[in-house]
Amino acid sequence: MNSEVLILYTRKGCCLCETLEKRLSNICLKNLNPEIVLSIIDIDSEIVPAHTYRKYTNEVPVLLLNSRKLLKEIELPRVSPRLKEDMLSSWIQKNLNTFYQLD
């Protein structure tokens, strides 16, 4: 798998998290450049490292790009909860363009 990974840290019962998760799930992320796949992780899960939990526990929902091409993890700016799927897709692509310096 050569796709970049978009990580969504969420929390059960968080309406902002649930809304963003639903909208991201409705977007065809494989059509973005570069292609990305979505990984949804509950911040309260045991798989979340302690330092990540401390950093993001009061910030969810949080989007991170785990980039294999850039060999680093990039925190995306906070996304507006008002963005619908088409605008959310454009917003993600705009951020990808910035990170990968695409035209």
Long-range contacts (C-beta under 8 A, 24 or more apart in sequence): 1-37, 2-35, 2-68, 3-30, 3-34, 3-35, 3-36, 3-37, 4-34, 4-35, 4-36, 4-37, 4-65, 4-66, 4-67, 4-68, 4-69, 5-36, 5-37, 5-38, 5-39, 5-65, 5-66, 5-68, 6-36, 6-37, 6-38, 6-39, 6-63, 6-64, 6-65, 6-66, 6-92, 7-39, 7-40, 7-41, 7-63, 7-64, 7-65, 7-66, 7-73, 8-38, 8-39, 8-40, 8-41, 8-61, 8-62, 8-63, 9-41, 9-42, 9-43, 9-48, 9-52, 9-56, 9-59, 9-60, 9-61, 9-62, 9-63, 9-64, 10-40, 10-41, 10-42, 10-43, 10-60, 10-61, 11-42, 11-43, 11-44, 11-60, 12-42, 12-44, 14-60, 14-61, 16-60, 16-61, 16-81, 17-60, 17-61, 19-81, 20-61, 20-63, 20-79, 20-81, 21-61, 23-83, 23-84, 23-85, 23-88, 24-88, 26-85, 27-85, 27-88, 27-89, 27-92, 28-89, 29-92, 31-89, 32-89, 32-92, 32-93, 32-96, 33-93, 33-96, 33-102, 34-69, 34-96, 34-100, 36-65, 36-92, 36-96, 39-66, 65-95, 65-96, 65-99, 67-99, 69-100, 70-99, 70-100, 74-99
